[in-house]
Amino acid sequence: MFQVINHVSTHIITPSLLETLSFLKIYIFWNMVHYISCHLYYNYCVPTKWYYSFFTPFYNETPLCKSLNWFYKTSTRTINSIGATLITWSSKIILNSFNYKQKHV
């Protein structure tokens, strides 16, 4: 019984916890990029008055607005793919836990 608990704690929980922390760092990073880029784009690239909307083509062509738009789009795509990443990562952990007997036989 102790061997099973030891195996689970050293080979499954610890690596899983480290990978979970790595995953969370990436997830939090992209969420922060998304949040910041949305707010900065709104503050600097969206006209505040209706008559400023005639200058929207000029706002959108500035390097700041283009880069904020790129960060927004990239973070949106990355956050949308979190589901696939989570399923793939979970499958890897589950498959590695079943392969323990094959590795040590």
N, C-alpha and C positions, 0 to 999 in steps of 0.2 A: 504494500500500500504506500509506504514511504517513497519507494522508487517511482511510482506513478505520479505522486504529488511533486516530487523533485523534478521529474521530466517535464511535467506541465508548467511548473514555475520557471524552469531555466530555458526550455526550448519553445514554449508557446507563448506564455504571458509576457516575458521580458522582450523578446523580439517584436511581438505584436504591439506592445506598449510603445516601444521606440519608433516603430513604423507609424503608429497612430499619431504620435507627436510630430513626426515629420509631415504627415498628411495635413494635420491641423495647422502647421506653420504655413504651408503652401495655400491652404484654403483661406486662412485669415489674411495673408498677404494679398491675394487677388480680390477679396472682399473690400479691403481697405483701398486698393487701387481703384476699384469700381466706385466706391463711395466718394473718394476724393475727386476723381475725374468728373463724376456727375455734377458735383457741386461747383467745381471750378469752371466747367463748361457753362453751367447755368449763369454763374456770376460774370464771366468775361465774354461769352460768345452769344448770348441770347439778348436781343434788344429789350430794353426796359420800357420803352414807350412805343406806341403803335406806329408813329412816323419814323422811328429808328429802323423799323423793319425793312425800309427801302435800302438800307445799307447792309443787310444780311449777307449778300454775296461777298462783300468786302470783309466782313467779320469771319466768315467761314474759310477764307483763303489765307488768313494769318497763320504763321507757324504755330502759335500757341493753340489756336482752335483746332488746327489739323492734328496736332499731337494729342490734345485732350480727347478728340474724337477717336483717334487710334487706340488710346488707352481704354476708353469706354468700350469700344467694340471688342478688343482683345480680352478684356476682363469679362465681358458678357459671354463670349464664346467659351472661355475657360470655366466660368461658373456653371454654364449649361452642361459641360462635359464632366462635372463632378460626379454625377450619378454613374456614368460608365466607369469612371476611375474607381469609385467606391466598390462597385460590383467586381471589377477585375482584382482589386487589392484583396477583398474579402475571399474571393475564390482562391487566390494564391495562398493565403494563410490556412484556409481549410484543407487544401490539397497538400500543403507541407506538413500539416499535423497528421494526415493519414499516411504519409510516406515515411514516418519515423521507423516503423518495423522493417521496412525494406532497406533502410540505410544501415541499420545495426545488426542485421542477420548475417 
